[in-house]
Amino acid sequence: MKKENSTKNGVIDNTIKKSNTKKKPKMSEQITELKEQINRLSKEVLHYKEYEKKLMEVSSANDSIKRREKDIQSREKFASVRVIRDILVPLERIKQVLKMTETASNEVKHWATGFTMVMNQFNQALVSHGVEEITAKVGDEFNHDIHEAVEKVENKDFQTNQITQIISNGYKMYDRVIQHVLVKVAK
């Protein structure tokens, strides 16, 4: 058994001797090799930095394109707002006049029926372009997002900030208010 151990130890000792006999590189060679590695790695870092810069430029360009597309879509969607606002004012006046004809003669009521039919066609055209009437009722709480107070009045029948009278209807286009509901509000 001792021979086997000594043989094993001899093999181990020979392995250690062989590894010790290999030439160790000199310090100057190691420094040169490390400098070469540093140079190579520095070039790789520069390459990746340039690549990252190009990716950032592409990303920025894509973001810019998306913003422009969104702006164009928004402009197209709301391009007709000014024209629609101009149409809404006389339509509201016609509605007010038609309400007054309810107590008029039969002849006037027949005329009013014709005007109501034309007004309904205008309303259908507006709806087809995303325009909706904002519903408001007397007694509703005043909401500055959809209402515009033309006057504050003393009225004991209403609480403060309740709508006492609706002057004209409001409208929104694709969830954006384009004309506020004109109202009188209790003090």
C-alpha positions in Angstrom: 0.0 0.0 0.0 2.8 2.3 0.7 4.1 1.8 -2.8 0.8 2.8 -4.3 0.7 5.9 -2.2 4.2 6.8 -3.0 3.4 6.2 -6.7 0.4 8.3 -6.5 2.4 10.9 -4.6 5.2 10.6 -7.2 2.7 11.3 -10.0 1.4 14.2 -8.2 4.9 15.4 -7.4 5.8 15.0 -11.1 2.8 17.0 -12.2 3.6 19.8 -9.8 7.2 19.8 -11.0 6.1 20.0 -14.7 3.7 22.9 -14.0 6.5 24.7 -12.1 8.9 24.2 -15.0 6.7 26.1 -17.5 8.0 29.5 -18.4 6.3 32.3 -16.6 5.9 35.3 -18.9 7.9 38.3 -17.9 6.2 41.3 -16.3 6.8 43.5 -19.4 5.2 40.9 -21.7 2.1 40.8 -19.4 1.9 44.6 -19.4 2.1 44.6 -23.2 -0.6 41.9 -23.5 -2.8 43.9 -21.1 -2.3 47.1 -23.1 -3.3 45.3 -26.2 -6.4 44.0 -24.5 -7.3 47.5 -23.3 -6.9 48.9 -26.8 -9.0 46.2 -28.3 -11.7 46.6 -25.6 -11.6 50.4 -26.0 -12.2 50.0 -29.8 -15.2 47.7 -29.0 -16.6 50.2 -26.5 -16.3 53.0 -29.1 -18.0 50.8 -31.7 -20.9 50.0 -29.2 -21.2 53.7 -28.3 -21.5 54.7 -32.0 -24.1 51.9 -32.4 -26.0 53.1 -29.4 -25.9 56.7 -30.8 -27.3 55.5 -34.1 -30.1 53.6 -32.3 -31.0 56.7 -30.3 -31.1 58.7 -33.6 -33.4 56.2 -35.2 -35.6 56.0 -32.1 -35.8 59.8 -32.0 -36.7 59.9 -35.7 -39.4 57.3 -35.1 -40.9 59.3 -32.2 -40.9 62.4 -34.3 -42.7 60.7 -37.2 -45.3 59.3 -34.7 -45.9 62.8 -33.3 -46.3 64.3 -36.7 -48.8 61.5 -37.7 -50.8 62.1 -34.5 -50.8 65.8 -35.1 -52.0 65.3 -38.7 -54.7 62.9 -37.6 -55.9 65.4 -34.9 -55.9 68.3 -37.5 -57.9 66.2 -39.9 -60.3 65.1 -37.2 -61.0 68.7 -36.0 -60.5 70.6 -39.2 -64.1 71.4 -39.5 -64.6 72.7 -36.0 -64.7 76.4 -37.0 -67.2 75.8 -39.7 -69.4 73.7 -37.5 -69.3 76.3 -34.7 -70.5 78.9 -37.3 -73.4 76.6 -38.3 -74.4 75.8 -34.7 -75.2 79.4 -33.8 -78.0 79.9 -36.3 -79.3 76.3 -35.7 -79.7 77.2 -32.0 -81.6 80.4 -33.0 -83.9 78.3 -35.3 -84.6 75.9 -32.4 -85.5 78.8 -30.1 -87.8 80.3 -32.8 -89.4 76.9 -33.4 -90.2 76.5 -29.7 -92.1 79.8 -29.8 -94.3 78.6 -32.7 -96.0 76.0 -30.4 -98.6 78.6 -29.5 -98.8 80.1 -33.0 -101.5 79.6 -35.7 -101.9 76.4 -37.7 -100.3 78.0 -40.8 -97.2 79.0 -38.8 -97.1 75.5 -37.2 -97.0 74.0 -40.8 -94.1 76.2 -41.7 -92.4 75.2 -38.4 -92.8 71.5 -39.3 -90.9 72.1 -42.5 -88.2 74.0 -40.7 -88.0 71.2 -38.1 -87.4 68.6 -40.8 -84.6 70.7 -42.3 -83.1 71.2 -38.9 -83.2 67.5 -38.3 -81.2 67.0 -41.5 -78.6 69.5 -40.3 -78.4 67.6 -37.0 -78.0 64.3 -38.8 -75.2 65.8 -40.8 -73.5 67.1 -37.7 -73.8 63.7 -36.0 -72.2 62.0 -39.0 -69.2 64.3 -38.4 -68.9 63.4 -34.7 -70.9 66.3 -33.3 -73.2 65.6 -30.3 -75.5 67.8 -28.3 -74.5 68.2 -24.7 -77.5 67.5 -22.6 -78.2 69.8 -19.7 -81.3 70.3 -17.5 -82.5 73.0 -15.2 -81.5 72.0 -11.7 -78.2 70.4 -12.8 -75.0 71.3 -10.9 -72.9 73.9 -12.9 -69.9 72.3 -14.5 -67.4 74.7 -15.9 -66.1 72.0 -18.3 -69.4 71.9 -20.3 -71.4 75.0 -19.1 -70.8 78.7 -19.5 -72.6 80.9 -17.1 -73.9 84.1 -18.7 -75.5 85.3 -15.5 -75.7 84.6 -11.8 -79.2 85.1 -10.4 -80.8 85.2 -7.0 -83.3 82.3 -6.9 -84.5 80.8 -3.7 -85.9 77.7 -5.5 -82.3 76.6 -6.4 -79.1 75.9 -4.5 -75.9 77.8 -5.2 -74.3 76.7 -8.5 -77.5 75.0 -9.8 -78.6 75.8 -13.3 -81.7 78.0 -13.3 -82.2 78.4 -17.0 -80.6 77.1 -20.2 -80.0 79.8 -22.8 -78.6 77.6 -25.6 -77.4 74.1 -26.0 -73.8 73.1 -26.1 -72.0 70.7 -28.4 -69.1 68.4 -28.4 -67.1 66.8 -31.2 -65.4 63.5 -30.5 -65.6 64.2 -26.8 -64.1 67.7 -27.1 -66.4 70.6 -26.2 -66.7 72.9 -29.1 -69.6 75.0 -27.8 -70.5 75.3 -24.1 -74.1 75.1 -22.8 -75.0 78.7 -22.1 -76.8 78.9 -18.7 -78.0 81.1 -15.9 -76.8 79.9 -12.5 -78.1 80.5 -9.0 -75.9 82.5 -6.6 
